[in-house]
Amino acid sequence: MARMPKADPVNKVSIVSRGMALGYTIHLPEDDRYLQSQGKFEAEVTGLLAGRASEELAFGEVTTGASNDLENATKIARAMVTQYGMSNVLGPRTFGQKEELIFLGREISEQRDYSEEVARQIDEEVKRIIDAAYQRAIQILKDNRDKLEALAKRLIEVETLEGAELTALLA
């Protein structure tokens, strides 16, 4: 998709509730990736924030519907800063020593190895990444408002879109 070339393509969108989700979007990568770029992470965060951004544009307010997307976007942004060194302000460093139970595959603790000042900078960088992605999402949706409205209208009619019909609506 030309609007976010580093994002994985959307393969399915549904407004049918599944478990805790009120609806869902499925993105599938076009190829196997072993390394993730900063641009790919930024596109993913932008995509995660698009649902909330579309609520704001369409209704002038937001709901709790995007809470899981907000959580995932924040985790990615924090990992960009603290694990992958993808911050111009803090540079190519990692922050926080994690102890894991390898046989269980779970973290048991994170030992902070940085100052309060660095913690503040980490929070500011995470906020900057989230804010920039949200503004990108808003702008993409504004620029493609006709597609957003056509997609919403069609989802109300059929509840789930995928394949050629979804591709045609987003093209």
TORDOVEX-781428 format. One line per field, with one value per atom (N, C-alpha, C, CB): atom name; residue number from 1; chain; residue in one letter; x, z, y. Coordinates in steps of 0.1 Angstrom, whole numbers. Glycine has a CB too. Layout:
REM TORDOVEX-781428
atome	(CA; ...)
num	(NUM; ...)
chaine	(A; ...)
residu	(A; ...)
X	(X; ...)
Z	(Z; ...)
Y	(Y; ...)
***
This chain:
REM TORDOVEX-781428
atome	(N; CA; C; CB; N; CA; C; CB; N; CA; C; CB; N; CA; C; CB; N; CA; C; CB; N; CA; C; CB; N; CA; C; CB; N; CA; C; CB; N; CA; C; CB; N; CA; C; CB; N; CA; C; CB; N; CA; C; CB; N; CA; C; CB; N; CA; C; CB; N; CA; C; CB; N; CA; C; CB; N; CA; C; CB; N; CA; C; CB; N; CA; C; CB; N; CA; C; CB; N; CA; C; CB; N; CA; C; CB; N; CA; C; CB; N; CA; C; CB; N; CA; C; CB; N; CA; C; CB; N; CA; C; CB; N; CA; C; CB; N; CA; C; CB; N; CA; C; CB; N; CA; C; CB; N; CA; C; CB; N; CA; C; CB; N; CA; C; CB; N; CA; C; CB; N; CA; C; CB; N; CA; C; CB; N; CA; C; CB; N; CA; C; CB; N; CA; C; CB; N; CA; C; CB; N; CA; C; CB; N; CA; C; CB; N; CA; C; CB; N; CA; C; CB; N; CA; C; CB; N; CA; C; CB; N; CA; C; CB; N; CA; C; CB; N; CA; C; CB; N; CA; C; CB; N; CA; C; CB; N; CA; C; CB; N; CA; C; CB; N; CA; C; CB; N; CA; C; CB; N; CA; C; CB; N; CA; C; CB; N; CA; C; CB; N; CA; C; CB; N; CA; C; CB; N; CA; C; CB; N; CA; C; CB; N; CA; C; CB; N; CA; C; CB; N; CA; C; CB; N; CA; C; CB; N; CA; C; CB; N; CA; C; CB; N; CA; C; CB; N; CA; C; CB; N; CA; C; CB; N; CA; C; CB; N; CA; C; CB; N; CA; C; CB; N; CA; C; CB; N; CA; C; CB; N; CA; C; CB; N; CA; C; CB; N; CA; C; CB; N; CA; C; CB; N; CA; C; CB; N; CA; C; CB; N; CA; C; CB; N; CA; C; CB; N; CA; C; CB; N; CA; C; CB; N; CA; C; CB; N; CA; C; CB; N; CA; C; CB; N; CA; C; CB; N; CA; C; CB; N; CA; C; CB; N; CA; C; CB; N; CA; C; CB; N; CA; C; CB; N; CA; C; CB; N; CA; C; CB; N; CA; C; CB; N; CA; C; CB; N; CA; C; CB; N; CA; C; CB; N; CA; C; CB; N; CA; C; CB; N; CA; C; CB; N; CA; C; CB; N; CA; C; CB; N; CA; C; CB; N; CA; C; CB; N; CA; C; CB; N; CA; C; CB; N; CA; C; CB; N; CA; C; CB; N; CA; C; CB; N; CA; C; CB; N; CA; C; CB; N; CA; C; CB; N; CA; C; CB; N; CA; C; CB; N; CA; C; CB; N; CA; C; CB; N; CA; C; CB; N; CA; C; CB; N; CA; C; CB; N; CA; C; CB; N; CA; C; CB; N; CA; C; CB; N; CA; C; CB; N; CA; C; CB; N; CA; C; CB; N; CA; C; CB; N; CA; C; CB; N; CA; C; CB; N; CA; C; CB; N; CA; C; CB; N; CA; C; CB; N; CA; C; CB; N; CA; C; CB; N; CA; C; CB; N; CA; C; CB; N; CA; C; CB; N; CA; C; CB; N; CA; C; CB; N; CA; C; CB; N; CA; C; CB; N; CA; C; CB; N; CA; C; CB; N; CA; C; CB; N; CA; C; CB; N; CA; C; CB; N; CA; C; CB; N; CA; C; CB; N; CA; C; CB; N; CA; C; CB; N; CA; C; CB; N; CA; C; CB; N; CA; C; CB; N; CA; C; CB; N; CA; C; CB; N; CA; C; CB; N; CA; C; CB; N; CA; C; CB; N; CA; C; CB; N; CA; C; CB; N; CA; C; CB; N; CA; C; CB; N; CA; C; CB; N; CA; C; CB; N; CA; C; CB; N; CA; C; CB; N; CA; C; CB)
num	(1; 1; 1; 1; 2; 2; 2; 2; 3; 3; 3; 3; 4; 4; 4; 4; 5; 5; 5; 5; 6; 6; 6; 6; 7; 7; 7; 7; 8; 8; 8; 8; 9; 9; 9; 9; 10; 10; 10; 10; 11; 11; 11; 11; 12; 12; 12; 12; 13; 13; 13; 13; 14; 14; 14; 14; 15; 15; 15; 15; 16; 16; 16; 16; 17; 17; 17; 17; 18; 18; 18; 18; 19; 19; 19; 19; 20; 20; 20; 20; 21; 21; 21; 21; 22; 22; 22; 22; 23; 23; 23; 23; 24; 24; 24; 24; 25; 25; 25; 25; 26; 26; 26; 26; 27; 27; 27; 27; 28; 28; 28; 28; 29; 29; 29; 29; 30; 30; 30; 30; 31; 31; 31; 31; 32; 32; 32; 32; 33; 33; 33; 33; 34; 34; 34; 34; 35; 35; 35; 35; 36; 36; 36; 36; 37; 37; 37; 37; 38; 38; 38; 38; 39; 39; 39; 39; 40; 40; 40; 40; 41; 41; 41; 41; 42; 42; 42; 42; 43; 43; 43; 43; 44; 44; 44; 44; 45; 45; 45; 45; 46; 46; 46; 46; 47; 47; 47; 47; 48; 48; 48; 48; 49; 49; 49; 49; 50; 50; 50; 50; 51; 51; 51; 51; 52; 52; 52; 52; 53; 53; 53; 53; 54; 54; 54; 54; 55; 55; 55; 55; 56; 56; 56; 56; 57; 57; 57; 57; 58; 58; 58; 58; 59; 59; 59; 59; 60; 60; 60; 60; 61; 61; 61; 61; 62; 62; 62; 62; 63; 63; 63; 63; 64; 64; 64; 64; 65; 65; 65; 65; 66; 66; 66; 66; 67; 67; 67; 67; 68; 68; 68; 68; 69; 69; 69; 69; 70; 70; 70; 70; 71; 71; 71; 71; 72; 72; 72; 72; 73; 73; 73; 73; 74; 74; 74; 74; 75; 75; 75; 75; 76; 76; 76; 76; 77; 77; 77; 77; 78; 78; 78; 78; 79; 79; 79; 79; 80; 80; 80; 80; 81; 81; 81; 81; 82; 82; 82; 82; 83; 83; 83; 83; 84; 84; 84; 84; 85; 85; 85; 85; 86; 86; 86; 86; 87; 87; 87; 87; 88; 88; 88; 88; 89; 89; 89; 89; 90; 90; 90; 90; 91; 91; 91; 91; 92; 92; 92; 92; 93; 93; 93; 93; 94; 94; 94; 94; 95; 95; 95; 95; 96; 96; 96; 96; 97; 97; 97; 97; 98; 98; 98; 98; 99; 99; 99; 99; 100; 100; 100; 100; 101; 101; 101; 101; 102; 102; 102; 102; 103; 103; 103; 103; 104; 104; 104; 104; 105; 105; 105; 105; 106; 106; 106; 106; 107; 107; 107; 107; 108; 108; 108; 108; 109; 109; 109; 109; 110; 110; 110; 110; 111; 111; 111; 111; 112; 112; 112; 112; 113; 113; 113; 113; 114; 114; 114; 114; 115; 115; 115; 115; 116; 116; 116; 116; 117; 117; 117; 117; 118; 118; 118; 118; 119; 119; 119; 119; 120; 120; 120; 120; 121; 121; 121; 121; 122; 122; 122; 122; 123; 123; 123; 123; 124; 124; 124; 124; 125; 125; 125; 125; 126; 126; 126; 126; 127; 127; 127; 127; 128; 128; 128; 128; 129; 129; 129; 129; 130; 130; 130; 130; 131; 131; 131; 131; 132; 132; 132; 132; 133; 133; 133; 133; 134; 134; 134; 134; 135; 135; 135; 135; 136; 136; 136; 136; 137; 137; 137; 137; 138; 138; 138; 138; 139; 139; 139; 139; 140; 140; 140; 140; 141; 141; 141; 141; 142; 142; 142; 142; 143; 143; 143; 143; 144; 144; 144; 144; 145; 145; 145; 145; 146; 146; 146; 146; 147; 147; 147; 147; 148; 148; 148; 148; 149; 149; 149; 149; 150; 150; 150; 150; 151; 151; 151; 151; 152; 152; 152; 152; 153; 153; 153; 153; 154; 154; 154; 154; 155; 155; 155; 155; 156; 156; 156; 156; 157; 157; 157; 157; 158; 158; 158; 158; 159; 159; 159; 159; 160; 160; 160; 160; 161; 161; 161; 161; 162; 162; 162; 162; 163; 163; 163; 163; 164; 164; 164; 164; 165; 165; 165; 165; 166; 166; 166; 166; 167; 167; 167; 167; 168; 168; 168; 168; 169; 169; 169; 169; 170; 170; 170; 170; 171; 171; 171; 171)
chaine	(A; A; A; A; A; A; A; A; A; A; A; A; A; A; A; A; A; A; A; A; A; A; A; A; A; A; A; A; A; A; A; A; A; A; A; A; A; A; A; A; A; A; A; A; A; A; A; A; A; A; A; A; A; A; A; A; A; A; A; A; A; A; A; A; A; A; A; A; A; A; A; A; A; A; A; A; A; A; A; A; A; A; A; A; A; A; A; A; A; A; A; A; A; A; A; A; A; A; A; A; A; A; A; A; A; A; A; A; A; A; A; A; A; A; A; A; A; A; A; A; A; A; A; A; A; A; A; A; A; A; A; A; A; A; A; A; A; A; A; A; A; A; A; A; A; A; A; A; A; A; A; A; A; A; A; A; A; A; A; A; A; A; A; A; A; A; A; A; A; A; A; A; A; A; A; A; A; A; A; A; A; A; A; A; A; A; A; A; A; A; A; A; A; A; A; A; A; A; A; A; A; A; A; A; A; A; A; A; A; A; A; A; A; A; A; A; A; A; A; A; A; A; A; A; A; A; A; A; A; A; A; A; A; A; A; A; A; A; A; A; A; A; A; A; A; A; A; A; A; A; A; A; A; A; A; A; A; A; A; A; A; A; A; A; A; A; A; A; A; A; A; A; A; A; A; A; A; A; A; A; A; A; A; A; A; A; A; A; A; A; A; A; A; A; A; A; A; A; A; A; A; A; A; A; A; A; A; A; A; A; A; A; A; A; A; A; A; A; A; A; A; A; A; A; A; A; A; A; A; A; A; A; A; A; A; A; A; A; A; A; A; A; A; A; A; A; A; A; A; A; A; A; A; A; A; A; A; A; A; A; A; A; A; A; A; A; A; A; A; A; A; A; A; A; A; A; A; A; A; A; A; A; A; A; A; A; A; A; A; A; A; A; A; A; A; A; A; A; A; A; A; A; A; A; A; A; A; A; A; A; A; A; A; A; A; A; A; A; A; A; A; A; A; A; A; A; A; A; A; A; A; A; A; A; A; A; A; A; A; A; A; A; A; A; A; A; A; A; A; A; A; A; A; A; A; A; A; A; A; A; A; A; A; A; A; A; A; A; A; A; A; A; A; A; A; A; A; A; A; A; A; A; A; A; A; A; A; A; A; A; A; A; A; A; A; A; A; A; A; A; A; A; A; A; A; A; A; A; A; A; A; A; A; A; A; A; A; A; A; A; A; A; A; A; A; A; A; A; A; A; A; A; A; A; A; A; A; A; A; A; A; A; A; A; A; A; A; A; A; A; A; A; A; A; A; A; A; A; A; A; A; A; A; A; A; A; A; A; A; A; A; A; A; A; A; A; A; A; A; A; A; A; A; A; A; A; A; A; A; A; A; A; A; A; A; A; A; A; A; A; A; A; A; A; A; A; A; A; A; A; A; A; A; A; A; A; A; A; A; A; A; A; A; A; A; A; A; A; A; A; A; A; A; A; A; A; A; A; A; A; A; A; A; A; A; A; A; A; A; A; A; A; A; A; A; A; A; A; A; A; A; A; A; A; A; A; A; A; A; A; A; A; A; A; A; A; A; A; A; A; A; A; A; A)
residu	(M; M; M; M; A; A; A; A; R; R; R; R; M; M; M; M; P; P; P; P; K; K; K; K; A; A; A; A; D; D; D; D; P; P; P; P; V; V; V; V; N; N; N; N; K; K; K; K; V; V; V; V; S; S; S; S; I; I; I; I; V; V; V; V; S; S; S; S; R; R; R; R; G; G; G; G; M; M; M; M; A; A; A; A; L; L; L; L; G; G; G; G; Y; Y; Y; Y; T; T; T; T; I; I; I; I; H; H; H; H; L; L; L; L; P; P; P; P; E; E; E; E; D; D; D; D; D; D; D; D; R; R; R; R; Y; Y; Y; Y; L; L; L; L; Q; Q; Q; Q; S; S; S; S; Q; Q; Q; Q; G; G; G; G; K; K; K; K; F; F; F; F; E; E; E; E; A; A; A; A; E; E; E; E; V; V; V; V; T; T; T; T; G; G; G; G; L; L; L; L; L; L; L; L; A; A; A; A; G; G; G; G; R; R; R; R; A; A; A; A; S; S; S; S; E; E; E; E; E; E; E; E; L; L; L; L; A; A; A; A; F; F; F; F; G; G; G; G; E; E; E; E; V; V; V; V; T; T; T; T; T; T; T; T; G; G; G; G; A; A; A; A; S; S; S; S; N; N; N; N; D; D; D; D; L; L; L; L; E; E; E; E; N; N; N; N; A; A; A; A; T; T; T; T; K; K; K; K; I; I; I; I; A; A; A; A; R; R; R; R; A; A; A; A; M; M; M; M; V; V; V; V; T; T; T; T; Q; Q; Q; Q; Y; Y; Y; Y; G; G; G; G; M; M; M; M; S; S; S; S; N; N; N; N; V; V; V; V; L; L; L; L; G; G; G; G; P; P; P; P; R; R; R; R; T; T; T; T; F; F; F; F; G; G; G; G; Q; Q; Q; Q; K; K; K; K; E; E; E; E; E; E; E; E; L; L; L; L; I; I; I; I; F; F; F; F; L; L; L; L; G; G; G; G; R; R; R; R; E; E; E; E; I; I; I; I; S; S; S; S; E; E; E; E; Q; Q; Q; Q; R; R; R; R; D; D; D; D; Y; Y; Y; Y; S; S; S; S; E; E; E; E; E; E; E; E; V; V; V; V; A; A; A; A; R; R; R; R; Q; Q; Q; Q; I; I; I; I; D; D; D; D; E; E; E; E; E; E; E; E; V; V; V; V; K; K; K; K; R; R; R; R; I; I; I; I; I; I; I; I; D; D; D; D; A; A; A; A; A; A; A; A; Y; Y; Y; Y; Q; Q; Q; Q; R; R; R; R; A; A; A; A; I; I; I; I; Q; Q; Q; Q; I; I; I; I; L; L; L; L; K; K; K; K; D; D; D; D; N; N; N; N; R; R; R; R; D; D; D; D; K; K; K; K; L; L; L; L; E; E; E; E; A; A; A; A; L; L; L; L; A; A; A; A; K; K; K; K; R; R; R; R; L; L; L; L; I; I; I; I; E; E; E; E; V; V; V; V; E; E; E; E; T; T; T; T; L; L; L; L; E; E; E; E; G; G; G; G; A; A; A; A; E; E; E; E; L; L; L; L; T; T; T; T; A; A; A; A; L; L; L; L; L; L; L; L; A; A; A; A)
X	(9; 0; 9; -10; 7; 15; 15; 11; 4; 3; 13; -11; 16; 26; 33; 19; 43; 49; 56; 59; 61; 68; 58; 78; 45; 35; 32; 23; 29; 24; 10; 23; 6; -7; -18; -7; -30; -42; -48; -52; -51; -57; -71; -49; -75; -89; -93; -91; -105; -110; -124; -111; -127; -140; -145; -139; -158; -164; -172; -174; -169; -175; -167; -176; -173; -166; -161; -175; -148; -142; -135; -132; -139; -133; -134; -118; -123; -124; -123; -112; -121; -120; -134; -111; -136; -149; -149; -152; -137; -135; -120; -140; -115; -101; -97; -97; -84; -77; -65; -72; -64; -53; -44; -58; -31; -20; -11; -12; -8; 1; 13; -6; 25; 37; 38; 50; 44; 45; 57; 47; 66; 78; 82; 89; 91; 96; 106; 102; 106; 115; 122; 109; 135; 143; 147; 154; 148; 152; 141; 165; 138; 128; 135; 118; 131; 137; 129; 137; 135; 129; 116; 138; 117; 106; 94; 110; 98; 87; 80; 93; 88; 82; 73; 92; 78; 70; 57; 78; 57; 45; 36; 49; 41; 32; 25; 41; 33; 27; 16; 38; 19; 9; -4; 15; -2; -14; -22; -9; -15; -22; -30; -12; -25; -32; -43; -22; -44; -53; -68; -51; -71; -85; -89; -86; -81; -84; -85; -74; -76; -76; -89; -64; -93; -106; -118; -108; -118; -129; -129; -128; -118; -117; -121; -102; -117; -121; -136; -114; -141; -155; -165; -157; -162; -172; -168; -173; -156; -151; -148; -162; -148; -144; -139; -156; -132; -127; -134; -112; -133; -138; -127; -150; -131; -122; -118; -127; -124; -123; -108; -131; -100; -86; -76; -82; -81; -72; -61; -80; -64; -54; -44; -60; -49; -40; -30; -48; -36; -27; -17; -36; -20; -11; 1; -18; -3; 7; 16; 0; 10; 18; 28; 8; 23; 32; 44; 25; 41; 51; 62; 45; 57; 66; 75; 58; 69; 76; 86; 67; 83; 92; 103; 84; 100; 111; 120; 105; 115; 123; 134; 115; 130; 139; 148; 131; 142; 150; 157; 140; 152; 158; 166; 148; 162; 167; 176; 157; 177; 185; 181; 199; 167; 162; 157; 150; 166; 163; 174; 160; 171; 182; 187; 177; 178; 181; 190; 168; 186; 193; 204; 183; 204; 214; 213; 227; 223; 223; 227; 232; 218; 220; 208; 224; 209; 198; 197; 199; 185; 182; 174; 174; 178; 171; 177; 156; 181; 186; 174; 198; 171; 160; 165; 152; 159; 162; 150; 164; 153; 142; 143; 142; 132; 131; 131; 119; 142; 144; 135; 158; 134; 126; 111; 129; 107; 93; 90; 88; 101; 99; 93; 91; 94; 88; 98; 77; 96; 104; 99; 103; 109; 105; 108; 113; 117; 120; 128; 127; 128; 136; 143; 128; 156; 164; 168; 177; 164; 167; 181; 158; 188; 202; 205; 210; 195; 196; 190; 189; 193; 189; 174; 198; 169; 156; 156; 152; 167; 168; 166; 181; 173; 172; 158; 183; 152; 138; 129; 134; 131; 123; 125; 126; 137; 140; 134; 156; 135; 128; 113; 130; 107; 92; 90; 87; 98; 96; 98; 106; 108; 110; 98; 123; 93; 81; 70; 78; 68; 57; 59; 56; 71; 74; 70; 89; 74; 72; 57; 79; 50; 35; 28; 30; 32; 25; 28; 31; 40; 43; 35; 58; 34; 26; 11; 28; 6; -8; -11; -12; -2; -4; -3; 7; 6; 7; -7; 18; -12; -25; -36; -28; -37; -47; -46; -46; -34; -32; -35; -17; -31; -34; -49; -27; -56; -71; -78; -76; -73; -78; -77; -72; -65; -62; -70; -47; -75; -82; -96; -74; -102; -115; -125; -119; -125; -135; -134; -133; -121; -119; -123; -105; -121; -125; -140; -120; -147; -162; -167; -167; -161; -166; -163; -159; -152; -149; -159; -135; -161; -170; -185; -171; -189; -202; -204; -206; -193; -194; -193; -182; -185; -184; -197; -173; -205; -218; -227; -224; -226; -234; -230; -233; -217; -212; -204; -204; -200; -193; -179; -200; -175; -161; -157; -159; -145; -140; -126; -140; -124; -110; -109; -108; -96; -94; -95; -102; -100; -101; -110; -107; -122; -131; -124; -143; -117; -109; -98; -103; -91; -80; -86; -73; -97; -104; -108; -116; -114; -118; -107; -126; -95; -84; -75; -76; -77; -68; -70; -71)
Z	(0; 0; 0; 12; -9; -10; 2; -23; 9; 21; 32; 26; 34; 44; 38; 58; 29; 22; 31; 12; 43; 51; 60; 60; 59; 67; 60; 69; 68; 62; 56; 72; 45; 39; 47; 25; 47; 54; 46; 56; 52; 46; 49; 49; 61; 66; 76; 72; 75; 85; 89; 79; 102; 106; 118; 110; 118; 130; 138; 125; 136; 143; 156; 135; 168; 180; 181; 192; 186; 189; 202; 177; 212; 225; 231; 224; 235; 240; 230; 250; 217; 206; 201; 195; 199; 193; 178; 197; 172; 158; 157; 150; 144; 143; 128; 147; 127; 114; 114; 112; 103; 102; 91; 98; 95; 86; 84; 91; 72; 70; 62; 62; 66; 59; 45; 67; 36; 23; 22; 12; 31; 32; 46; 23; 48; 61; 65; 62; 77; 82; 94; 84; 95; 107; 114; 103; 107; 113; 110; 107; 120; 118; 118; 130; 109; 107; 116; 93; 118; 126; 118; 128; 105; 97; 98; 82; 98; 100; 113; 98; 124; 137; 137; 148; 131; 130; 123; 124; 112; 104; 112; 91; 120; 128; 139; 134; 145; 156; 149; 163; 138; 131; 128; 118; 123; 120; 132; 113; 144; 156; 161; 167; 158; 163; 154; 165; 142; 132; 136; 119; 143; 148; 157; 155; 167; 176; 168; 187; 159; 151; 142; 142; 137; 129; 137; 122; 150; 159; 161; 173; 164; 166; 154; 169; 142; 130; 127; 118; 128; 125; 135; 123; 148; 159; 167; 167; 166; 174; 188; 174; 191; 205; 203; 215; 214; 213; 224; 215; 221; 231; 236; 224; 244; 250; 240; 262; 228; 218; 214; 206; 214; 209; 220; 202; 232; 244; 241; 256; 235; 232; 222; 228; 212; 202; 208; 191; 218; 225; 233; 234; 239; 247; 239; 255; 227; 218; 212; 207; 208; 202; 213; 198; 225; 236; 238; 248; 238; 240; 229; 241; 217; 205; 206; 192; 209; 210; 222; 213; 233; 244; 241; 257; 234; 229; 219; 223; 211; 201; 209; 192; 220; 227; 237; 235; 244; 255; 250; 266; 240; 236; 223; 234; 213; 200; 197; 190; 206; 204; 192; 201; 190; 179; 184; 173; 191; 196; 193; 211; 186; 183; 195; 172; 205; 217; 226; 225; 228; 237; 231; 244; 218; 210; 210; 216; 204; 203; 216; 191; 225; 238; 242; 249; 252; 258; 272; 257; 277; 291; 298; 291; 310; 318; 316; 315; 327; 326; 330; 336; 321; 323; 327; 310; 338; 342; 338; 358; 331; 326; 331; 311; 332; 334; 320; 343; 315; 301; 299; 298; 308; 306; 305; 316; 311; 311; 300; 324; 295; 285; 290; 274; 303; 309; 316; 319; 316; 324; 338; 319; 347; 361; 368; 369; 362; 367; 357; 381; 360; 352; 362; 342; 361; 370; 363; 375; 369; 363; 365; 369; 354; 354; 349; 346; 351; 346; 356; 332; 354; 364; 361; 363; 371; 369; 357; 382; 354; 342; 329; 342; 329; 317; 316; 318; 327; 327; 322; 342; 325; 320; 304; 326; 300; 286; 278; 283; 284; 278; 276; 286; 287; 286; 275; 300; 274; 264; 250; 266; 248; 235; 231; 235; 240; 238; 234; 250; 241; 238; 224; 249; 221; 208; 197; 207; 198; 188; 186; 192; 198; 197; 191; 212; 195; 190; 175; 198; 171; 156; 148; 153; 153; 147; 146; 154; 157; 158; 147; 172; 146; 137; 122; 139; 120; 107; 104; 106; 114; 112; 109; 125; 116; 114; 99; 124; 95; 82; 71; 80; 72; 62; 61; 66; 73; 73; 67; 87; 70; 64; 49; 70; 44; 30; 23; 28; 30; 24; 30; 26; 34; 41; 33; 44; 20; 11; 13; -3; 13; 15; 29; 12; 39; 53; 53; 63; 48; 48; 40; 43; 28; 20; 27; 6; 34; 42; 53; 47; 61; 72; 67; 80; 57; 51; 47; 39; 40; 35; 47; 25; 57; 69; 77; 79; 77; 83; 75; 83; 62; 54; 55; 40; 55; 54; 66; 42; 75; 88; 86; 95; 75; 73; 59; 78; 57; 43; 42; 39; 31; 28; 13; 36; 9; -5; -14; -9; -26; -37; -34; -49; -27; -23; -14; -17; -4; 5; -2; 17; -11; -18; -27; -27; -34; -42; -35; -50; -23; -15; -10; -3; -7; -2; -13; 7; -25; -37; -40; -49)
Y	(-12; 0; 12; 0; 21; 33; 42; 41; 42; 51; 48; 51; 35; 31; 19; 28; 22; 11; 1; 17; 4; -5; -14; 2; -11; -18; -31; -10; -41; -54; -51; -65; -58; -55; -61; -62; -54; -58; -69; -46; -81; -92; -94; -104; -89; -91; -81; -106; -76; -66; -71; -52; -71; -76; -67; -91; -66; -59; -69; -48; -82; -93; -95; -106; -95; -97; -111; -94; -112; -124; -123; -128; -131; -130; -116; -134; -110; -97; -86; -95; -90; -80; -77; -85; -64; -60; -61; -46; -62; -64; -66; -52; -68; -70; -68; -85; -66; -64; -74; -49; -81; -91; -86; -105; -84; -80; -93; -68; -96; -107; -102; -119; -106; -101; -108; -104; -101; -107; -116; -96; -115; -125; -127; -119; -137; -139; -128; -153; -124; -114; -118; -100; -117; -120; -108; -129; -97; -84; -74; -79; -65; -55; -41; -55; -33; -20; -10; -15; 1; 12; 17; 24; 18; 22; 12; 24; -1; -11; -9; -25; -7; -5; 7; -4; 18; 30; 28; 42; 21; 18; 9; 11; 0; -9; -1; -20; 8; 17; 26; 25; 31; 40; 32; 45; 20; 11; 8; -2; 5; 2; 14; -2; 26; 38; 43; 49; 37; 41; 39; 34; 28; 26; 38; 13; 41; 52; 65; 53; 67; 80; 80; 80; 69; 69; 72; 56; 68; 71; 87; 64; 92; 106; 114; 110; 110; 117; 115; 112; 103; 100; 106; 86; 104; 107; 119; 95; 124; 136; 132; 146; 119; 114; 100; 115; 95; 81; 73; 82; 59; 50; 41; 41; 31; 22; 11; 16; 11; 0; -2; 3; 8; 6; 4; 19; 0; -2; -12; -6; -23; -33; -28; -46; -21; -15; -5; -9; 3; 13; 6; 22; -4; -12; -17; -23; -23; -29; -18; -37; -7; 4; 9; 15; 10; 15; 5; 18; -8; -18; -17; -32; -16; -15; -2; -15; 9; 22; 21; 34; 15; 14; 4; 8; -7; -16; -9; -29; -1; 7; 15; 16; 21; 29; 21; 40; 12; 5; -8; 2; -14; -27; -26; -37; -17; -18; -5; -19; 4; 16; 25; 12; 26; 33; 47; 26; 54; 67; 76; 67; 87; 97; 104; 107; 106; 113; 104; 117; 92; 83; 74; 74; 74; 67; 52; 71; 45; 31; 24; 26; 24; 17; 9; 28; 1; -6; -2; -22; -3; 1; -10; 15; -13; -23; -37; -23; -43; -57; -66; -59; -75; -85; -98; -86; -103; -117; -125; -118; -137; -145; -159; -145; -165; -180; -186; -184; -190; -194; -206; -198; -215; -228; -225; -238; -214; -210; -199; -205; -193; -183; -170; -188; -167; -155; -147; -160; -134; -125; -126; -110; -125; -125; -112; -136; -104; -91; -82; -92; -69; -60; -51; -52; -52; -44; -31; -51; -20; -7; -3; 4; -1; 3; 17; -7; 26; 39; 49; 41; 62; 72; 77; 84; 85; 91; 100; 99; 107; 115; 107; 123; 96; 87; 81; 76; 78; 73; 83; 69; 96; 106; 108; 120; 106; 107; 95; 108; 84; 72; 75; 59; 80; 83; 93; 88; 103; 114; 108; 125; 99; 93; 84; 85; 76; 68; 77; 59; 87; 97; 103; 108; 107; 113; 103; 117; 90; 80; 78; 67; 77; 75; 87; 72; 99; 111; 113; 124; 110; 111; 101; 109; 89; 78; 82; 65; 87; 91; 102; 96; 112; 122; 117; 133; 107; 101; 94; 91; 87; 79; 89; 71; 100; 110; 115; 122; 119; 125; 115; 129; 102; 92; 90; 79; 90; 88; 101; 86; 113; 125; 125; 137; 121; 120; 110; 118; 100; 89; 87; 76; 98; 98; 91; 112; 92; 85; 70; 89; 65; 50; 46; 47; 54; 51; 49; 62; 59; 59; 47; 72; 44; 33; 20; 33; 18; 6; 5; 7; 15; 15; 11; 28; 17; 14; -1; 23; -6; -19; -29; -22; -26; -35; -36; -30; -25; -25; -35; -11; -35; -44; -59; -40; -62; -76; -81; -77; -72; -75; -79; -85; -86; -90; -88; -105; -83; -81; -87; -66; -93; -98; -100; -112; -104; -107; -95; -118; -99; -89; -77; -96; -80; -69; -59; -74; -64; -55; -47; -63; -54; -47; -37; -58; -39; -29; -17; -36; -19; -8; 1; -13; -5; 2; 8; -6; 3; 7; 22; -1)
***
